[in-house]
Amino acid sequence: MNNRYIHHLLLTQFRPSLLPSLLSAVRKTVFPRSSLPPPPPPSPSPGEQAQIKRTCASILASLPPRALVRAPGLSEESLIYEIETELDIWSDAYLNRHLAYQILELVVVRVLPEIGEKGINELVEARGIDI
């Protein structure tokens, strides 16, 4: 019903003379300074990436109390090295993509629980919506 209503409104209320001002308003909204967004910052070099990972590992190593982290014969450097190797799992793009999809699916199913029970096509057919 909403699709037909919108279609009806476009046919009856929309005038071609409004198109330039509508497009101008959309452009000003999307690009407020009449320019494209600035380019993204350059990716860090491999040396900078290693330094970032090392800094992250040393911060993570300093978070828990020393009594919980310290094992016999485990030095601070070896602990940081172990954390760095564990952080390597986050450098896999394939794993990150699957993690992002799983988080997105979890959020969608929590917001719309019926999607977890039925597929999208079944829900659309049950509601009588034409695609």
VOVO-147815 format. One record per residue: residue in one letter; x, y, z of N, C-alpha, C in turn. Coordinates in steps of 0.05 Angstrom, whole numbers, padded with zeros to 5 digits, always signed. Example, Ala and Ser with C-alpha at 12.3 -4.5 7.8 and 13.67 -1.06 7.14 Angstrom:
BEGIN
a+00264-00114+00156+00246-00090+00156+00264-00066+00156 s+00257-00045+00142+00273-00021+00143+00258+00001+00157 
This chain:
BEGIN
m+00016-00024+00000+00000+00000+00000+00017+00025+00000 n+00039+00024+00015+00057+00048+00016+00069+00053-00011 n+00076+00032-00026+00088+00035-00052+00069+00050-00071 r+00043+00042-00069+00024+00055-00087+00019+00084-00079 y+00019+00089-00053+00015+00116-00043+00038+00134-00052 i+00062+00125-00049+00085+00141-00058+00084+00145-00088 h+00077+00124-00103+00075+00127-00132+00053+00148-00139 h+00031+00147-00125+00009+00166-00130+00019+00194-00124 l+00033+00198-00101+00043+00225-00095+00062+00235-00115 l+00080+00217-00125+00099+00226-00145+00085+00235-00171 l+00064+00220-00179+00049+00227-00203+00032+00252-00200 t+00020+00256-00177+00002+00279-00174+00015+00304-00163 q+00034+00301-00145+00045+00325-00131+00072+00334-00142 f+00086+00317-00155+00113+00323-00164+00112+00339-00190 r+00125+00362-00190+00127+00378-00215+00156+00379-00224 p+00160+00376-00250+00188+00377-00260+00202+00402-00253 s+00188+00424-00249+00201+00449-00243+00215+00449-00215 l+00206+00430-00198+00218+00427-00171+00244+00412-00172 l+00250+00397-00193+00273+00380-00194+00300+00394-00189 p+00305+00417-00202+00331+00431-00197+00335+00439-00167 s+00314+00450-00155+00317+00458-00127+00319+00434-00109 l+00305+00412-00115+00307+00387-00099+00335+00375-00101 l+00346+00374-00125+00373+00364-00129+00394+00382-00115 s+00390+00408-00116+00408+00426-00102+00407+00422-00072 a+00383+00418-00061+00381+00413-00032+00394+00387-00024 v+00391+00366-00041+00404+00340-00035+00434+00343-00036 r+00444+00358-00056+00473+00361-00059+00485+00377-00035 k+00471+00398-00026+00480+00413-00003+00479+00397+00023 t+00460+00379+00024+00458+00362+00048+00481+00341+00049 v+00486+00329+00026+00506+00308+00024+00534+00319+00025 f+00538+00341+00011+00564+00355+00009+00561+00383+00020 p+00562+00387+00046+00556+00414+00058+00575+00436+00049 r+00599+00431+00043+00618+00452+00035+00622+00453+00005 s+00603+00442-00010+00605+00441-00039+00631+00428-00049 s+00640+00408-00034+00664+00394-00042+00662+00365-00033 l+00679+00349-00045+00680+00321-00037+00694+00319-00011 p+00690+00297+00004+00704+00294+00029+00734+00291+00024 p+00750+00298+00045+00779+00297+00041+00788+00268+00037 p+00810+00264+00024+00819+00236+00020+00827+00224+00047 p+00825+00197+00049+00831+00184+00074+00861+00187+00079 p+00869+00186+00104+00898+00187+00110+00912+00163+00099 p+00937+00165+00093+00952+00143+00081+00954+00120+00102 s+00955+00096+00091+00958+00072+00108+00986+00072+00121 p+00988+00063+00146+01015+00063+00158+01033+00043+00144 s+01058+00049+00144+01078+00032+00132+01081+00007+00149 p+01093-00015+00138+01096-00039+00155+01111-00034+00181 g+01131-00017+00181+01145-00010+00205+01127+00004+00226 e+01110+00023+00215+01092+00036+00233+01071+00017+00244 q+01062-00002+00227+01042-00022+00236+01054-00040+00258 a+01079-00047+00255+01092-00063+00276+01094-00047+00302 q+01100-00021+00300+01102-00005+00324+01075-00002+00337 i+01054+00002+00321+01027+00004+00332+01019-00022+00347 k+01025-00045+00334+01019-00070+00346+01035-00074+00372 r+01059-00066+00372+01076-00069+00397+01065-00051+00419 t+01057-00026+00412+01046-00008+00432+01020-00020+00443 c+01003-00031+00426+00978-00043+00435+00984-00067+00453 a+01003-00083+00446+01010-00107+00462+01021-00098+00490 s+01037-00077+00490+01048-00069+00516+01026-00057+00534 i+01006-00043+00522+00984-00032+00537+00967-00055+00548 l+00962-00075+00531+00946-00098+00540+00961-00114+00562 a+00987-00115+00560+01003-00129+00581+01002-00115+00607 s+00999-00088+00607+00999-00073+00632+00972-00071+00645 l+00950-00080+00632+00924-00078+00643+00918-00096+00667 p+00923-00122+00664+00916-00139+00688+00937-00136+00710 p+00930-00143+00734+00950-00142+00756+00974-00161+00750 r+00997-00153+00759+01021-00169+00754+01019-00197+00765 a+01006-00200+00788+01005-00227+00800+00989-00246+00782 l+00970-00236+00766+00955-00254+00749+00969-00260+00723 v+00986-00242+00714+00999-00245+00688+01025-00260+00691 r+01040-00255+00712+01066-00266+00715+01066-00296+00719 a+01078-00310+00701+01082-00339+00704+01112-00343+00709 p+01119-00364+00722+01148-00369+00727+01163-00370+00701 g+01184-00355+00700+01202-00355+00676+01191-00338+00653 l+01170-00323+00656+01158-00307+00635+01167-00278+00639 s+01183-00268+00621+01192-00240+00624+01172-00221+00611 e+01176-00196+00615+01158-00175+00604+01160-00176+00573 e+01183-00179+00562+01187-00180+00533+01173-00204+00521 s+01176-00227+00534+01163-00251+00523+01132-00249+00525 l+01122-00236+00546+01093-00232+00548+01083-00214+00526 i+01098-00192+00521+01090-00174+00499+01091-00189+00472 y+01112-00205+00468+01114-00221+00443+01090-00240+00440 e+01082-00253+00462+01059-00271+00461+01034-00256+00453 i+01030-00233+00465+01006-00217+00459+01007-00207+00430 e+01030-00200+00420+01033-00192+00392+01025-00214+00373 t+01034-00239+00379+01026-00261+00362+00996-00266+00363 e+00984-00262+00386+00955-00265+00388+00940-00243+00373 l+00952-00219+00371+00940-00197+00356+00941-00202+00326 d+00959-00220+00317+00961-00225+00288+00935-00236+00276 i+00918-00248+00292+00893-00258+00281+00876-00236+00270 w+00878-00212+00281+00861-00190+00272+00871-00178+00245 s+00894-00187+00235+00904-00177+00210+00892-00192+00186 d+00876-00213+00191+00865-00229+00170+00839-00216+00160 a+00838-00206+00135+00814-00193+00125+00790-00212+00123 y+00795-00237+00116+00774-00257+00114+00760-00260+00141 l+00775-00263+00162+00764-00266+00189+00749-00240+00198 n+00760-00217+00192+00747-00192+00199+00721-00189+00185 r+00720-00197+00160+00695-00195+00145+00673-00213+00157 h+00681-00237+00164+00661-00255+00177+00653-00245+00204 l+00672-00234+00219+00665-00223+00245+00645-00200+00242 a+00649-00182+00223+00631-00160+00218+00603-00170+00210 y+00602-00191+00193+00576-00202+00185+00562-00215+00209 q+00577-00228+00226+00564-00241+00249+00553-00220+00269 i+00568-00198+00273+00559-00177+00290+00534-00164+00279 l+00534-00158+00252+00511-00147+00239+00487-00165+00241 e+00491-00191+00237+00469-00210+00239+00458-00211+00267 l+00475-00210+00287+00466-00210+00315+00449-00186+00321 v+00458-00163+00312+00443-00138+00317+00416-00139+00303 v+00415-00147+00278+00390-00148+00263+00371-00168+00276 v+00381-00192+00284+00363-00212+00296+00353-00202+00323 r+00370-00187+00338+00360-00177+00364+00339-00155+00360 v+00342-00139+00339+00322-00118+00333+00297-00130+00321 l+00300-00148+00302+00277-00161+00288+00279-00191+00292 p+00270-00202+00314+00273-00231+00319+00260-00249+00299 e+00239-00240+00285+00226-00257+00265+00243-00264+00242 i+00264-00248+00237+00283-00254+00215+00299-00279+00222 g+00304-00283+00247+00319-00307+00255+00303-00333+00252 e+00276-00330+00253+00259-00354+00251+00252-00360+00222 k+00247-00339+00206+00239-00342+00178+00259-00326+00161 g+00259-00333+00135+00276-00317+00117+00262-00292+00108 i+00276-00274+00096+00265-00249+00087+00243-00253+00066 n+00248-00271+00047+00227-00276+00027+00201-00286+00039 e+00203-00304+00059+00179-00314+00072+00164-00292+00087 l+00179-00273+00100+00166-00251+00114+00152-00232+00094 v+00165-00227+00072+00153-00209+00052+00128-00222+00040 e+00129-00248+00034+00105-00262+00024+00083-00262+00045 a+00090-00266+00071+00069-00267+00092+00056-00240+00095 r+00070-00219+00090+00058-00192+00093+00045-00182+00067 g+00047-00198+00046+00034-00191+00021+00047-00167+00006 i+00072-00164+00009+00086-00141-00004+00098-00151-00031 d+00093-00136-00052+00104-00143-00078+00130-00129-00081 i+00150-00145-00089+00177-00134-00094+00182-00130-00123 
